[in-house]
Amino acid sequence: MTERASTPYSETIWDEVETWSRDRIEAFQTDALKRQLASVAERSAHYSKVFADCGFDPRDFRSLEEIRNLPLSRKADYVKGLAEDPPFGTFRAVDIADAVRVHYSSGTTARPAPVLWTDHDINRWADLYARYLYAQGLRRSDVFHCMFGYSWFVGGLGATMAAQRVGALVIPGGSVDTERQIDTILEYRPRCVIGTPSFMAHIAEAALRRGVDLASSSVEMVCVGGEPGASIPGTRERIEGYWGARMFDCYGALECQPIGWDTAAQLGPTLAEDFIHVEVLDPDTDDPVPDGTPGVLVLTHLDKQACPLVRWWTGDIVVRDSSMAADGRTHARLSGGVQGRADDMLIVRGVNLFPSAVEDVVRAHSGTTNEYALVIDDSMKDPNTGMLRTVTLRVERSNPSDNGLGEALKSALKAKLNVSFNVEVLEAGSLPRTVHKAKRVLKE
């Protein structure tokens, strides 16, 4: 795909591709996939072997359904490829001389993994990102305060490039120095801020301790990504209340940036279907599920050059809606955003439990701070089956004299989730704060 000019298509739409018919989207994806799969087969050592092993010839590709003839790709495959051909791995599909950027995973559960970009990939990324910021309401005259991390992380530079492409004035604040972030908001009056939900909540709490009410600030847009939050009703309500601003879900991943973002309508992240082909699969059978049914999001790049992915298993549980949105956008949306991760799901006495569901209950309760943790240890398991019988929730109370918080949360969690929790109530400030991605499930 050729690079487009950095000017909006209309007053509300960044790129006319956002209004293509479903037939046109699918025809475009079919043609793009045929080219992409042929390129991947030739240039990526990993996919060249995968295609040969399953007898797939890209020249025979005729319809989107045929992509299901290919095996899924998972993070473990990517990590294995890094070990086989260090330092950039077997998924790589360009010479190192043709790559211009590398970002890394957070490394919270394994060694940080690198992902490469070419100049084409960078420009594509920036334009897609700009499309979504524009859809949320960012404009040329705005000040954009970026509080994503810049060191190693993919978020900060991506947001900066996109906001600059829209024409906004960017403040690259990063995710450090809380007091200076607050001072910057007060002095330079950004209309839009962006960061992780945890950091946005942390900034708001710190401001209140200083006697600063950010709901009275210049901020009208709070964009968040990197962890669940904006699509969790309790979290959205709480952070929008802190900031007196609308909060938008910005969904991406290191390996695939971006995936989809909220528009101004806040109907759930709208997918970039001219950049990715999307499948939603049953997590147990790998069979496709219909719109409206939860499943795991699986992505295939349509024109990524440096580190292309084919049938990438994100592990994220989503619900797709392919109907046209009220604003005329035709790309499918993820209703309710990411509802959880398949590998984070807990089964407690036969009930499927996602941490995001617990977060919704905790954040909706006015007596809690923003921090909580789910704790699991062997004492919580049935000695005969090994299945969880309960889970411990550690939560902070915002009012030191609120002695009924534990029982109130137990009742609310049982009523909404049908799971019995042990609730440990701690004083405010007891749990660690984070400026990056919060870890909510602790195994002791």
N, C-alpha and C positions, 0 to 999 in steps of 0.2 A: 504494500500500500504506500502511495506517495505521501509525503508529509503535507499537512494542510497549513494554511495560513493561520496565524495566531489572532484571528478575529472571530467574533461570535457570528453564528448563522442568523440569529434574530434576537429580539430583546429578551427572550426567555430560553432559547435553545442555542447551545454552543456549536453543535454540528448536526447537519440535516440527517445524518445516519441515525440519529436518535428517534426519528419518526418513520423509518422504513417500515413497510408492511412485514408481517411474519414470513410471507412467501419470499420476499426479497432478502430478508435476513438469512433464511435457510439456504437460498440459492447462493448467496455470497459466501456463507460458511462452507458449503460443499466445494466450491471452486477454490477457496482459500486453503481448505484442508488438503485437497489433492496436491497443491503446490507445496504446502508445509510438510506433509508426510514424505514427499519425495526428497525434499531438502534434508529433513531429519535422517532419513535412511542413508543418505550419502555422507553426511557430515558428522553425525553423532555416533561415537563408537558404541554407546549403550544401546541406542535404538536400532542401529544397524544389526546388532546381534539379536535383539528382541524380535525384530521383524523377520529375520532369517529363521529363527527358532520356531516361529509360529506359521511360517510359510506365507507371510503377507507381502504382497508386491504393491506399492503405492500406485503404480500405473493402472492397477485394476480398480482403484477406489471410485465408486460411482454415487454413493448416497451416505448421508449422515449416519444411518443405522449401522453401516459396515464398520464403524469405528469400534463397535462392541466386539469385533473379532480380535481386537488387540488386548493384551493383558493390562491390568492396572499398574501404575507406577506409584511407589510409596517412598516415604522419607528414608526408610532403611535401604532402598535401592540406591538412592542418591548418595547416602553415606558410604555404602559399599563401593560405589564408583569413585569417590574421592580417595579411598584407600588403594584402589587398583591403579589409578593414574593421578597421583598427587602433583600439584596442590589443587587443581581445579576440576578433576574428575572426568569420567567417561560420558556424562550427559552433555558436556561442552560440545558446541557445534561450530565454533569459529577458532581460527588461530588466535593466540594470545595477543598478537600484534594488532588485531582488529577489534579487540575489546578496549573500552575506555573507562570502565567503572567496575568495582567489585564491592558488594556489601555482604555482611555476614549475619548469620542467625545469632540469637541472643546467647546460645550456649548454656541455657539453664539446665538441660537434661543431657547434653552431649557436647563434644568439642564444637566450637563455632564452625558452621559450614558456609563456604563462600558461594556466591552466585554472581555471574558475570553479566554485563550489559555492553552492547555495541552502541555507537552513536545513534543508529536507527532506533534501538530499543529505548534509549534515554529520551529521545524526542517523542516517541510513541507514548511512553509513560507520562511525560510531562503534559502532553495534550489531553490524554484521557483523564488525568488527575484534574487538569484545568476545567474540563467538561463538567466534572462533578461539583467542583467548587462554584462554578458559574450557576449550575442547576440549584445549588443551595442558596444562592443569593449574593456571592462575592462579586464585586464590581471594581472597575478600574480606579475609582476614587478612594477605595477603602484602604485602611491600614490593617495588615494581617500579621498577628503575633504568633509565631510558631514555637510551641513548647514541646515538640517531639525532640528526642535525642538526635544528635548529629554524629557522634563518634561511633563508627562501624555500622550503626543502625540505618535501616532503609528509610525511616519515616521523615526525618528532618529535611534532607535534601530533596526528596520527592515533593513534599509540601511546598518547599521554597520555590522549586522550578515551576510548579503549577500556578502558584499565586502570582509569580512574576509574569507568567504567560498571560494570565488574565489582565495583568497590568496593575495589580495592587502593590502597595509599598510594604515590603516584608521586613519584619523585625525577627532575626534569627536567635530567639532567646534560649533555645535548648531546654533541657529538663533539669537544670541546676539552679541554685541560688534563689530560693523561694521569695525572699524579701525583695530582691531586685525585680523579679517577675511582677510582683504586685506594684512596685513603684513605677515600672514601665507602663503598666496598664493605666495607672492614674495620670501619668505625665503625657504619654503619647497617644492615648485614647484610641486603641484599636477597635474596629468594628467586629473583627473576627479573631478568635483564638482557636488553636488546635493543639491537641495532646492526647495522652491516654486518659480514659475516664478516671483512673486512680489519681493521676496528677491534677486533673481539673478539680476533683473533690478536695484534694490536699491543699491546693492554692486557695480555694474558697474558705476552707476551715482556717487556714493561717491568716487570711485577710480578716475574718471575723474576730480572731483573737487580737488583732491590731485595732479593732473598731472600724474596719473598712467593710462596707456592704457592697459587694460587687454587683448586686442587683441594681444599684444606682449608677453603675459605671457606663462607659460608652459601648460595652460589648453587647452585640445583638445576636451573634452566631457563635456557638460552641461546637466545634467539630472534633470528634473523638474517634480513635482507632487503636489498634494494637491489642485490644482485649474486649470482651463483651461489655456492654454498658448502655449505649444509646438505644438499643432495641429492647432493653429490659425495662418494663414500665416503671418499676419502683426507682431504679437508678436514674432513668430519664427525668422523672418528676422531681427527684431530689436535686439533681445538678441544675436543671432548668430553674428550680426555685432559688438555689444559691446565686446563680448568675443573672437571673431575670432575663434570660435569653433562650432562644430555641437551640436544641442540641441535635446534631446530625451524626448518623452512623456512617463511618468511613471504613469500608471493609477491604482489606488487602492482606497479602502475605509476602514474605521475602521472595519466595519462589515465583509468585505471580502477582505483580503490582500493576494497576489495581485490579480488584475483582468487581466491586460494585459499591456504590454510595447512595445514601439518601438523596432525594431531591427535596425541593422546598415543601412538597406535599407530605413528606415523612411517612411514606407507605412501606418502607423497607428498602434496603439497598437495591438499586437498579443495576443490573449486570451489564458489563461492557461486551455485548454479544458480537461486536465486530472485531473483538480482540481475543475472545475465548469462546470455545464451544463448551456448553454446560450439560452435564448429566447429573441427575439426582437418583441415587441408587439405594436399594435396601441394604442396610449395613450387614445383614446376615447372609443374604443370597447373592448380592451384587446385581440383582435385577433392577431395571428402571422402575421407578414409582411414578404415579400420575401427579400432576399439579395438585397441591393441597395436602399431600401426604409427606410426612417427615422422611428424610433420607440423607445420605452423605453426599456432599457436593464433590463432583469429579470434574476436572478442568483439562482442556486441551488448548494450547496456544494456537492461534491462527497465523501469526506472523512474527513471533519472537525469534531472534537470531542467535544470541549467544548461548543461552541455556534453555532451549525449548523443552516443554513438557507435553507428554502425550498421556491422556487418561490419568491425571495426577489426583490421587486420593487425598483430599484435604483433611479428612477426618472430621469436618464440621457438619453438624446436623442442621439442615435447613428445610424450608418449605417454599417451593417455587410457585409463582403466580405469573402466567404468561399472557394474561389479558391486558388490553390497552389501558394505560393509566388515564385519569381524568384530564391530565395536562397534555395528552397527545403523545406521550412517549410510549414506544412500543416494545422496548427491550424488557425482558422478563425481570421480575423483582423477587426478592427473598422476603416473604412476609414474616415479620417479627425478627428479622436479622438472623444471626447465628444463634441457634437455640441451645447449643452445647457441642461438646466434642465427643465423638464415639468412644475415644479412649479415656475420657474423663467421666463417662457415665458410671454411676454407682448403682448397684442392685441391692436394695435393702428390703429384706423379707418379700422378695419377688416384685418390688416396685422399682421402676427405672427412675433414677434421680440424677438430674444435672445440677451442677453448682450454680448455674445461672438462675434456676428456679428458686433456689434458696436465697440468692442475692435479691431477687424481686421481693420476697417476703421481708427480708432484713431491711432493705433500703426503704420499703414502704412504711416502716414503723418509725415514727417520729422520735422515739426514745433512744435510738442507736446513733453511734457515729458512723463514719463511712467504712470502717474496717471490720472485717470478720474473717474467720478461717474455719474450714471443715477439717476435723481431725479423725484419722482412722488408725486403729491399732488392733493387734490380734485379739485383745479381750472383747472386742465388739463382734467377733465372728462366732457363728455356731460351731462348736467343737466337732460335730459330726459331719456337717456339710461344707464348712469353711465359708458359708455365705454370711454377709453382714446382717446383724440383727438390729443395729442402731448406728448412729453417727453422732459425734460430738460437734456442736457448734460453739465456737468461741466468739463472743461479740462484746463490744464496748458499749457502756451506757453513757449517754450524753448528760444525764442528770444524776449526780452521785446519790441522791436520796430516792431514786426510783428502784425500790426493792421488789417490784412486781414484774420487772422486765422479763426475767427468765421464764416465768410461767406464762406470760402473755405470748411470748414468741413460741413456746412449746405448743400452745393451743393453736396459734395461727399456722404454724408449719404442719401440724397434724391435720388441720381442717383443709388446707390447700393442697398438700402433697401426699397425704395419707402415709406419712412416715413419722415414727416417734424419734425425737432427738434428745440427747443430753445437751443441755444448754449451760455453758459456763459464762457467767457475766463478769467482765473485767472493767476496771476503771479506764476512762478515756486516756489514750496515749500508751496503753499497755502493749498493743500489737504493733509490729513494725510498719512503717510507712514506706511507700515505694514511689520513685519518680519514673519508673519504667513499667514493666508488666507485672501486675500483682500475681502472686502464687496463692491460690485459695484453698487447695487441697493438700493437707500435710499428712504424711504417713509416718507414724512414730513407732 
